[in-house]
Amino acid sequence: PEGWQGFAYLLEGEGVFGAQASRAAAGELVLLGPGASLAVQAGPRGARFVLAAGRPHGEEPIWNRGAID
């Protein structure tokens, strides 16, 4: 819905996601843009991923921080 943000996290395999054709492999995350649907093309070995979406809660993400104490 309007105002929501989504992502897909690849557990296994690889795939191409969305209208922007964002490529991702296992262990990578794809940020999704606006839209009412999502097209996914799995790679030759298939793709297993977690898809999540929700309203942003206003916090800045911390990228590549490493281990958390």
GUTOR-259777 format. One record per residue (C-alpha): residue number from 1; x, y, z. Coordinates in nm, 3 decimals, padded with zeros to 5 digits. Each point is the difference from the previous one (the first is absolute). Example, Ala and Ser with C-alpha at 12.3 -4.5 7.8 and 13.67 -1.06 7.14 Angstrom:
<recs>
<rec martor="1" c1="01.230" c2="-00.450" c3="00.780"/>
<rec martor="2" c1="00.137" c2="00.344" c3="-00.066"/>
</recs>
This chain:
<recs>
<rec martor="1" c1="00.000" c2="00.000" c3="00.000"/>
<rec martor="2" c1="00.090" c2="00.367" c3="-00.034"/>
<rec martor="3" c1="00.271" c2="00.097" c3="00.252"/>
<rec martor="4" c1="00.120" c2="-00.353" c3="00.072"/>
<rec martor="5" c1="00.354" c2="-00.130" c3="-00.057"/>
<rec martor="6" c1="00.093" c2="-00.356" c3="-00.086"/>
<rec martor="7" c1="00.298" c2="-00.226" c3="-00.047"/>
<rec martor="8" c1="00.091" c2="-00.351" c3="-00.108"/>
<rec martor="9" c1="00.284" c2="-00.191" c3="00.168"/>
<rec martor="10" c1="00.144" c2="-00.292" c3="-00.199"/>
<rec martor="11" c1="00.045" c2="-00.317" c3="00.203"/>
<rec martor="12" c1="00.110" c2="-00.227" c3="-00.287"/>
<rec martor="13" c1="00.061" c2="00.029" c3="-00.374"/>
<rec martor="14" c1="-00.030" c2="00.321" c3="-00.195"/>
<rec martor="15" c1="-00.263" c2="00.209" c3="-00.174"/>
<rec martor="16" c1="-00.101" c2="00.319" c3="-00.174"/>
<rec martor="17" c1="-00.254" c2="00.216" c3="00.185"/>
<rec martor="18" c1="-00.246" c2="00.270" c3="-00.104"/>
<rec martor="19" c1="-00.031" c2="00.248" c3="-00.283"/>
<rec martor="20" c1="00.359" c2="00.116" c3="00.056"/>
<rec martor="21" c1="00.128" c2="-00.357" c3="-00.056"/>
<rec martor="22" c1="00.208" c2="00.007" c3="00.319"/>
<rec martor="23" c1="00.218" c2="-00.312" c3="00.016"/>
<rec martor="24" c1="00.074" c2="-00.171" c3="00.329"/>
<rec martor="25" c1="00.163" c2="-00.321" c3="00.121"/>
<rec martor="26" c1="-00.010" c2="-00.188" c3="00.331"/>
<rec martor="27" c1="00.080" c2="00.228" c3="00.293"/>
<rec martor="28" c1="-00.096" c2="00.319" c3="-00.182"/>
<rec martor="29" c1="-00.293" c2="00.235" c3="00.056"/>
<rec martor="30" c1="-00.205" c2="00.180" c3="-00.266"/>
<rec martor="31" c1="-00.184" c2="00.320" c3="00.095"/>
<rec martor="32" c1="-00.332" c2="00.025" c3="-00.181"/>
<rec martor="33" c1="-00.157" c2="00.313" c3="-00.144"/>
<rec martor="34" c1="-00.366" c2="00.097" c3="-00.018"/>
<rec martor="35" c1="-00.251" c2="-00.223" c3="-00.173"/>
<rec martor="36" c1="-00.290" c2="-00.237" c3="00.053"/>
<rec martor="37" c1="00.177" c2="-00.311" c3="-00.129"/>
<rec martor="38" c1="00.347" c2="-00.153" c3="-00.020"/>
<rec martor="39" c1="00.142" c2="-00.200" c3="-00.290"/>
<rec martor="40" c1="00.278" c2="-00.247" c3="00.087"/>
<rec martor="41" c1="00.202" c2="-00.210" c3="-00.244"/>
<rec martor="42" c1="00.191" c2="-00.278" c3="00.176"/>
<rec martor="43" c1="00.348" c2="-00.096" c3="-00.115"/>
<rec martor="44" c1="00.088" c2="-00.343" c3="-00.142"/>
<rec martor="45" c1="00.027" c2="-00.155" c3="00.349"/>
<rec martor="46" c1="-00.323" c2="00.164" c3="00.120"/>
<rec martor="47" c1="-00.039" c2="00.257" c3="00.275"/>
<rec martor="48" c1="-00.121" c2="-00.009" c3="00.361"/>
<rec martor="49" c1="-00.058" c2="00.338" c3="00.157"/>
<rec martor="50" c1="-00.179" c2="00.181" c3="00.280"/>
<rec martor="51" c1="-00.229" c2="00.280" c3="-00.112"/>
<rec martor="52" c1="-00.091" c2="00.270" c3="00.253"/>
<rec martor="53" c1="-00.181" c2="00.333" c3="-00.019"/>
<rec martor="54" c1="-00.139" c2="00.253" c3="00.244"/>
<rec martor="55" c1="-00.028" c2="00.363" c3="00.092"/>
<rec martor="56" c1="00.336" c2="00.164" c3="00.070"/>
<rec martor="57" c1="00.043" c2="00.091" c3="00.365"/>
<rec martor="58" c1="00.242" c2="00.287" c3="-00.057"/>
<rec martor="59" c1="00.329" c2="-00.155" c3="00.108"/>
<rec martor="60" c1="00.314" c2="00.014" c3="-00.213"/>
<rec martor="61" c1="00.133" c2="-00.342" c3="-00.105"/>
<rec martor="62" c1="00.355" c2="-00.092" c3="00.101"/>
<rec martor="63" c1="00.175" c2="-00.173" c3="-00.288"/>
<rec martor="64" c1="00.299" c2="-00.236" c3="00.026"/>
<rec martor="65" c1="00.061" c2="00.070" c3="00.365"/>
<rec martor="66" c1="00.140" c2="-00.346" c3="00.070"/>
<rec martor="67" c1="-00.043" c2="-00.193" c3="00.323"/>
<rec martor="68" c1="-00.217" c2="00.160" c3="00.265"/>
<rec martor="69" c1="00.133" c2="-00.023" c3="00.354"/>
</recs>
